[in-house]
Amino acid sequence: MKWYDLFSNFYDSSLEKLYFSSRQRAAELLDLADGHTLIDVACGTGANFRHVNASRKNVTIYGTDYSAGMLEKGRDLVAKNQWNNIHLFQSDARNLSPASVEAAVGQPILFDRAICVLGLSVIPEWEKVLDNILSLLKDNGKVVIVDVFAEKRDFNTWLVEKIARADLNRTIWQTLQTRTSHFHHEYLPVKPSKVGGRLFVAVGTKA
């Protein structure tokens, strides 16, 4: 993940305008309530945090990422905005479990909600990671995934995969559908030429 340590220096300035409204929609679909706990897997520079906090709900956020550079930018953002409800820790998503989270945050915790934006197309062993995320949820907890799938591959697909170190062939939403109930899927209004494929959001509830 050394590339993402470097990428963190220009990630927000180069990409966040493109994904801003999609992160907003993802936060809406979390359906947050006062007292909820949320884990943001592959939280990166913390770009989801402002959208979650905009809900005006009393939510405690735990963000985790494998890239130390990304987390450093996330901590800077949290400090700048004086967000006291956000706690960050470094982890490999392939090793996430209730026990590993307890060791990282100092207390046992299962989450009401989980979110992962543009992570599962990048992280190796993504199906295992999706199972790990579900293991961190309470019964009837909800997970929201935003990612890209290339129905038709072209030069833009190749370019995005090279820059993001991603695989846009992964049918992430289909796997989520088989592992959850109350499944919902929609495409987001971002031009495929901008992101290498069709940007989607998928939502499921832990059975």
N, C-alpha and C positions, 0 to 999 in steps of 0.2 A: 504493500500500500504506500510505498514511498512516492509513487506518482501522485496519489491523492494528498499527501503532505504538501507537495509542490502546488498541486491544483487548487488547494485551499486559498492560495494567495490571490487568485483571480476568479474563483468559482462564482462568487456572488455577483461581481461586476459584469461577468460575461453571460450568465445564465438566468439570474433570478427574475429579471423582468419577464422572461419567457414563461416561467413556471408559476408566477405569482398567483394568478387567478385559479390555477389548478390546485395549489396548496390551500387556497381559501375554500374551494369546494371540498377537498378532503377533510378539512377541519369541520365543515358543516355536517358532513356525513358521519363524523364521530359521535354525534348526538350526545354531547357532554352534559353532565349534570353536576351540581355542587357536590363536592366531596370525592369526585372521581379521581382515580390515579391513572396516568397514561405513560406508557413506555414508547419512546420514539427510537426505533431501531434504524441504524445508519442515519443518525440525525445530522451528520455533517456539520455545517457551520451554524446550525440552529435556525434554518429558514422557516421551519414550521412553527416555531415558538410564538411568533407574533400573532399568527392566525388562531392558534389555540387560545392564547390569552385574550384575543379580541372577542371571544365568546362571553366574556365577563362572568364566567363560571369559576367557582373556587376549586381549581384543578391543580393537582400536584403532578409535575412532569419529570420523568426520568429519561434522559437522553443518553444514548450510547453509540459509539462508533469505534471502528478499528484504527482509523487514522488519527494519530496524535495531532497532526497539523490542523485537521478539520475541527477536532475538539477544542484546540486552542482558540480558534476563531469563534467557536460557539461560546466558550467561556467569556471571551471579550464582549460578545453581544449581550450575554446575560448580565455581566457587570455594568455595561454601559446603560442598560435599561433598568437596572436594579430590580430584576425579576427574582424575588425571593422564593418562588414556588418551583424553581427548576434546579435539578441536580444532574450532573453529568459524570459519566464514568466510561473508561475505555474497556472495550471487550471485542473479541472475535465472535461475530454472530453465530458462527458454526458451533460455538461452545456455550451458547446461552442456555441457561436452565434456571429453575427457581433457586437452586443451591448457589449457582454462580452469581446471580443477582443479589442474593442475601449476603454473600461474602463481599460484594462490591459496595453495597449501600449500608451494610451494618444492621439489617433487620430483615426478617422474612416478609415477603410481599408478593401478592398476586395482583394483577392489574385489571381495572375495569375496561380499559381501552388500549389498543396498540395501533401504531401507524408506522408505515415504512414507505418512503417516497424515493423512487429511483435507486433502490438498494438491491432488490432481488434480481435485477438484470445484470448486476455487477458482481455480487458475492458468489464465490464458488459454493457448490453443494446447496443451491438455493432451496430445493425441496426440504432438505433437512432444516434449513434456517426457518422456513415457514412453519414447520412442525415445532421448532423451538419457540417461535413467537406465540403460537397457540398454547404451548405448555405454560406460558407466563400469565395467561388470562384466567380470570375467574370464570366459573360456569356462566354462560350467557354473556360473557365479555365479547366485545366487538373489535374486529381488526379492519383497518382501512389501508389498502395498497394502491399506490400510484406508480405506474411504470409504462414502458413502451414495448409494443410488439410490432414487428415489421411483417405485415401481410405480403408486401411486395418489396423485395430487396433492391436497392439501387445504390448509387454512389453516396448519397446522404446517409444511408444505413451504414455503409462501410466506414464513413468518416466519423460518425458518432460512436461507433463501436471502438474505433482506434483511440479517439480522444478520451472516452469515458471508461475504456477497458471493459466494455459491456458485451453482452450477448442478447441481441434483440429477437432471437428466435424462441425464447422461452414463453410457453403458454401458461403464464403465472396465474391468470384469473381462472383458468379451467381447473387447475390443481386446487386453488382456494375453494372453488365451488364444491369439489368432492370432499373437502374436509370440514365444511361449515354448513350451517343452516341460514335461512333468511338471506340468501345470497343476492347481491345486487351488483350490476356491472353497467358502466356507461363510458362512452368515449368523451374525451375532453376537447374543447375547441382550440387546439393548437395544430398548426399546419404540419403534416407529416414530414415535409421537406425540412422543417426546422429541427426536428428531433429524431429523424431517421426511421419513423414509423408512426403508428397511431398511439397517442397517449391515452391511457385509460385509467379509470379508478374502479376498484373492485372492493366490495364490502361483504364480510361474512360474520356470523355469530357463532361462538364456540358452543357446540351442542352439550 
